[in-house]
Amino acid sequence: MKHYDVIIIGTGAANIVADAALLQGQRIAIIEKGRFGGTCLNRGCIPTKLMVTAANRIREIQEAERIGVHAGDVHLDWDFMSRRLWKKVNESIGIKTYYDQYPNIDIYEGTASFSGKKSLTITLHDGTEAEIDGSKIFIGAGARTNIPILTGLEEAGYLTSETLFGEKYPAQPYNSLIIVGGGPIGCEFAHVFNAAGTKVTIVQHNIRLLPKEDVDISSFLLRQFVSYGIDVRLNQDTVSVHIDGGEKVLTFRNRTTGEESSIRAQEILIAPGIKPLTDLLHLENTDIQTDNRGYITTNEFLETSADGIWALGDINGLAPFRHKANYESEILAHNLFSGNPPQSWRWARYETVPAVTYTYPEAAHVGLTEDQARKEGYEIEIAINHYSDSAKGYSLGYEPGDSDDGFVKLILDKSTKHILGAHIIGPEASILIQPFITLMSCGSHVIRPIHEEIASPTTQMLRKLPLTRTLDPRSVYTISETMTPHPSLSEVTMWTRYYYEKK
């Protein structure tokens, strides 16, 4: 059995850990069952945002008459957009090529599963197996679409974000599309295909679109979707799928009235959420604990319940965003591969993880919603400012009272005036949210245990100190510990720090 200093499962954000270990001269094994780069590059943030940006421009041109610009007919050149999309996605080839050049890195292309507490069996793509073990193991294996149990679904066939950016990528936009799921993934695809001319229907289990957003945000987006001709069916249980006359027919039932309805479309996209890939890892052979959803439980230092094993990204269930996974990877690199003593270690704080849904309009938030703040016992104040209340917003064509006049909503602690949450819907919300992320990240913070039962000897010592970390708003290093929504134009400003740190 071949031994490694470091084993990394998954090549998304965990590449940051690999790079740090590489600089320390560690012997590294990298295991990847799919394309290099993880969900974000191959079937998530990057390809969807290439589509979304094209869809946004269509909407902006269509609405330009409100500022006196008459552009005439506009359409999407799907072939041109697709070439740009695949050019970017195919950068995954370069990631593998980069790691191939290092003699102290072995790449295993296949599926990893634990055969022992710190040993792995890798089923390679050619059908052979490799057995390895490691001193430090980092699990960044990610998640996949959670496919519902739905009569006739397998027989009828369906899309997921994985297959849409794979073997089922469409040669042209669909004539009609049913999307099962009204969360961020479903809403972004609804925006893209609706703007491209597809007749889109969303069938959502929840009573709201984007149910994790503040209620005012999700209500606003619903109105906009309906105004663009998207058929939104909320509070529905899906019942069955069958094919009729070459089309796919979805039957669903209202969860309140029990009334059944059916709709038909050229294709069905399943996007009700994700589940972790822990079922492939055979964690029963380890001391790694999972929660009731199957996610690996981790503490504030990304430690699992098994000694010498860490988990990051989607697989720990704390937030399914690439910027959060990058943040976790940077913490691991800083703590374990930068020669820093434990007293200077960083720990993860999740109260300032931002989220953006790249619809039109964009929806972005950080912190608590109004309902969450009230449930946590805060006495709150709310401040709301509309786009039309600013000169720039007016220049974009927004007038007071317009149904699409976006806004910023702040949730404040009444006694301290601290920002508990910030919520934005409107153009470039992904950029406008950044100041609130930074403000909420700054200041002095005492270590807060996450899953207190998970504690290595070093973690126990640090919790007893207790450890305090201060983020100075004037320091460039504070930017390194502040998350930036990915992918947003805020990265142009926030990532400038890397050029300073490389000096």
Protein Blocks (a to p, Z undefined) as FASTA:
>chain_A
ZZdfbdcedjklmmmmmmmmmmnopacddddfbdghijmlmmmmmmmmmmmmmmmmmmmm
mmmmmnopaebjadddfklmmmmmmmmmmmmmmmmmmmmmpmkbccdddddddfbfkbcc
dddfkopacddddfbdcdfebpaddddddehklmnopadfklmmmmkocfbdcfbdcded
jbfklmmmmmmmmmnopacddddfblbehklbcfklmmmmmmmmmmnopacdehiacfbd
cdeehiacdddddfklopacddddfbdcddfbccdfklmnopmlpcbdcdfkopacddfk
opafbehiacehjlnopaccfklmmmmmmmmmmmmmnopafklpccddfklcccdddddd
ddddedjdfklmmmnopacddddddfklpmklmmnopaehiaklccddddddfklopafb
dcdedehklmmmmmmmmmmmgccdddddehklbccfklmmmmmmpccddddfkbmklmmm
pccddddfklmmmmmmmmmmmZZ
